Amino acid sequence: MAPAFEPVPLPKDTETQTETPHDTPDTVNNDAQVDYKSRVTVVGSGNWGSVAAKLIASNTPKLNSFHEEVRMWVFEETLQCGEKLTDVINRTNENVKYLPGIKLGKNVIADPDLENAVKDANMLVFVTPHQFMEGICKRLVGKVRGDAEAISLIKGMEVKMEGPCMISTLISEQLGINCSVLMGANIANEIAVEKFSEATVGYRDKREIAEQWVRLFSTPYFVVTPVQDVEGVELCGTLKNVVAIAAGFVDGLDMGNNTKAAIMRIGLREMIAFSKLLFSSVRDSTFFESCGVADVITTCLGGRNRKVADAFAKNGGKRSFDELEAEMLQGQKLQGVSTAREVYEVLSHRGWLELFPLFATVHEICVGRLPPSAIVEHSEQKPKLPLFYSTS
Ligand SMILES: NC(=O)c1ccc[n+]([C@@H]2O[C@H](COP(=O)([O-])OP(=O)(O)OC[C@H]3O[C@@H](n4cnc5c(N)ncnc54)[C@H](O)[C@@H]3O)[C@@H](O)[C@H]2O)c1
């Protein structure tokens, strides 16, 4: 249930409106009736992908400018019972592997064919683990509508020779379409059972598109705020997973709440500094949205990165993250360990390692170069960062 503080006014509904700025005719039938309605496809069907489809599917029937159906691309797999995951989702209306026990909405249609799933959509929601996105984008080049708008719910980044590439940039550049982002303090299983939470949409310049995304995702228990800062929002969502790994080490070593709070504070400080060094356009206020401090808190208290890092530290670093991930997450993917490696690559490439002792130490622990206990020893170093708090 939503708390009783101020309701956030949603942008005007489109129920009386049949055309939106980005809607273009996509079907012309024999009676010359033009289909101006937007079609949504969710690319990804893991834990969060399934919840995203559920949220959207609860809204499309109420919005006249959208087709009710929400297509969801499923990376096909055969379940232990021998049935295909897609068939089970379409028969039971449940993603029995990644979101068991939750009905997605009868208007969610699972589709194992990626190209078929996206071909008619003008609103594309990307929500897969970030390591699969490069391959997915390659497969989609030339296959999406020219007028499509995208939004990425993906936390992570790619590191290329030229430097770091945010996933929204990868999508925009590879597919030639605009891409917004949605991040926040959003542990999927809690939103699935409709517990109140907030999220942030980061957009580049088209406010009306951000409002479309807000309408598509918002429910009384999921309150979404638009912010004109794609990089800031996306970097928050990406970097907080590294902080969560550090918090997990602290939990696994039984260091207590003060230490964990210190790790969260230092982590947030490094997130702000790293984001601003990469993109001078990043706004300080973004870190106070749901995607910032709120997501750091929830991920350090309850997320899967924290949980597996806790187990890693309890085992004295003797069992690898890959082994623990396979054992503890049943097919779900960790993002923090790969993001720590990607951040480390950026830091060493740019000569910034000393400026970010927490980020650097998390990676060194993950790869076994330092013991888990190094998390406090290294974080205690005073980073030389007067530029952290420049607010220009
Ligand atoms: N789960 C959460 O609480 C949560 C919350 C916010 C954001 N996110 C972010 O959402 C994104 C997706 O996470 P999720 O929780 O939906 O996924 P998940 O970790 O639950 O599931 C993994 C998904 O990857 C798919 N997959 C496996 N191999 C693949 C391949 N080779 N190619 C393509 N797909 C493959 C699986 O079918 C499955 O759908 C991540 O970036 C994550 O950080 C997750």
The ligand as an SDF file (V2000), in Angstrom:
LIG
                    3D

 44 48  0  0  0  0  0  0  0  0999 V2000
   16.0530   -8.2340  -10.2750 N   0  0  0  0  0  0  0  0  0  0  0  0
   16.0060   -7.0270   -9.7530 C   0  0  0  0  0  0  0  0  0  0  0  0
   15.5730   -6.8420   -8.6070 O   0  0  0  0  0  0  0  0  0  0  0  0
   16.4440   -5.8580  -10.5740 C   0  0  0  0  0  0  0  0  0  0  0  0
   16.0190   -4.5830  -10.1840 C   0  0  0  0  0  0  0  0  0  0  0  0
   16.3900   -3.4810  -10.9300 C   0  0  0  0  0  0  0  0  0  0  0  0
   17.1830   -3.6630  -12.0530 C   0  0  0  0  0  0  0  0  0  0  0  0
   17.5970   -4.9030  -12.4270 N   0  0  0  0  0  0  0  0  0  0  0  0
   18.4070   -5.0030  -13.6490 C   0  0  0  0  0  0  0  0  0  0  0  0
   17.6030   -5.5580  -14.6670 O   0  0  0  0  0  0  0  0  0  0  0  0
   18.4280   -6.2390  -15.5990 C   0  0  0  0  0  0  0  0  0  0  0  0
   17.8280   -7.6080  -15.8680 C   0  0  0  0  0  0  0  0  0  0  0  0
   17.8070   -8.3400  -14.6700 O   0  0  0  0  0  0  0  0  0  0  0  0
   16.6790   -9.4100  -14.3400 P   0  0  0  0  0  0  0  0  0  0  0  0
   16.5690   -9.4310  -12.8500 O   0  0  0  0  0  0  0  0  0  0  0  0
   15.4370   -9.1710  -15.1100 O   0  0  0  0  0  0  0  0  0  0  0  0
   17.3350  -10.7720  -14.9100 O   0  0  0  0  0  0  0  0  0  0  0  0
   17.7090  -12.0960  -14.0890 P   0  0  0  0  0  0  0  0  0  0  0  0
   19.0890  -12.0090  -13.5830 O   0  0  0  0  0  0  0  0  0  0  0  0
   16.6100  -12.4290  -13.1430 O   0  0  0  0  0  0  0  0  0  0  0  0
   17.6340  -13.2260  -15.2060 O   0  0  0  0  0  0  0  0  0  0  0  0
   18.6050  -13.4750  -16.1600 C   0  0  0  0  0  0  0  0  0  0  0  0
   17.9510  -13.3500  -17.5300 C   0  0  0  0  0  0  0  0  0  0  0  0
   18.9580  -13.4710  -18.5340 O   0  0  0  0  0  0  0  0  0  0  0  0
   18.4590  -14.3300  -19.5450 C   0  0  0  0  0  0  0  0  0  0  0  0
   19.5850  -14.8950  -20.2750 N   0  0  0  0  0  0  0  0  0  0  0  0
   20.4070  -15.9140  -19.9180 C   0  0  0  0  0  0  0  0  0  0  0  0
   21.3110  -16.1310  -20.9010 N   0  0  0  0  0  0  0  0  0  0  0  0
   21.0630  -15.2050  -21.8610 C   0  0  0  0  0  0  0  0  0  0  0  0
   21.6710  -14.9090  -23.1140 C   0  0  0  0  0  0  0  0  0  0  0  0
   22.7210  -15.5840  -23.5580 N   0  0  0  0  0  0  0  0  0  0  0  0
   21.1580  -13.8840  -23.8380 N   0  0  0  0  0  0  0  0  0  0  0  0
   20.0990  -13.1670  -23.3920 C   0  0  0  0  0  0  0  0  0  0  0  0
   19.4810  -13.4040  -22.2270 N   0  0  0  0  0  0  0  0  0  0  0  0
   19.9760  -14.4160  -21.4750 C   0  0  0  0  0  0  0  0  0  0  0  0
   17.6400  -15.3450  -18.7810 C   0  0  0  0  0  0  0  0  0  0  0  0
   16.7490  -15.9940  -19.6460 O   0  0  0  0  0  0  0  0  0  0  0  0
   16.9180  -14.4250  -17.8040 C   0  0  0  0  0  0  0  0  0  0  0  0
   15.7940  -13.8590  -18.4130 O   0  0  0  0  0  0  0  0  0  0  0  0
   19.8410   -6.2620  -15.0080 C   0  0  0  0  0  0  0  0  0  0  0  0
   20.6060   -5.2470  -15.6030 O   0  0  0  0  0  0  0  0  0  0  0  0
   19.6050   -5.9320  -13.5460 C   0  0  0  0  0  0  0  0  0  0  0  0
   20.7130   -5.2630  -12.9690 O   0  0  0  0  0  0  0  0  0  0  0  0
   17.2270   -6.0040  -11.7230 C   0  0  0  0  0  0  0  0  0  0  0  0
  1  2  1  0
  2  3  2  0
  2  4  1  0
  4  5  1  0
  4 44  2  0
  5  6  2  0
  6  7  1  0
  7  8  2  0
  8  9  1  0
  8 44  1  0
  9 10  1  0
  9 42  1  0
 10 11  1  0
 11 12  1  0
 11 40  1  0
 12 13  1  0
 13 14  1  0
 14 15  2  0
 14 16  1  0
 14 17  1  0
 17 18  1  0
 18 19  2  0
 18 20  1  0
 18 21  1  0
 21 22  1  0
 22 23  1  0
 23 24  1  0
 23 38  1  0
 24 25  1  0
 25 26  1  0
 25 36  1  0
 26 27  1  0
 26 35  1  0
 27 28  2  0
 28 29  1  0
 29 30  1  0
 29 35  2  0
 30 31  1  0
 30 32  2  0
 32 33  1  0
 33 34  2  0
 34 35  1  0
 36 37  1  0
 36 38  1  0
 38 39  1  0
 40 41  1  0
 40 42  1  0
 42 43  1  0
M  CHG  2   8   1  16  -1
M  END
$$$$
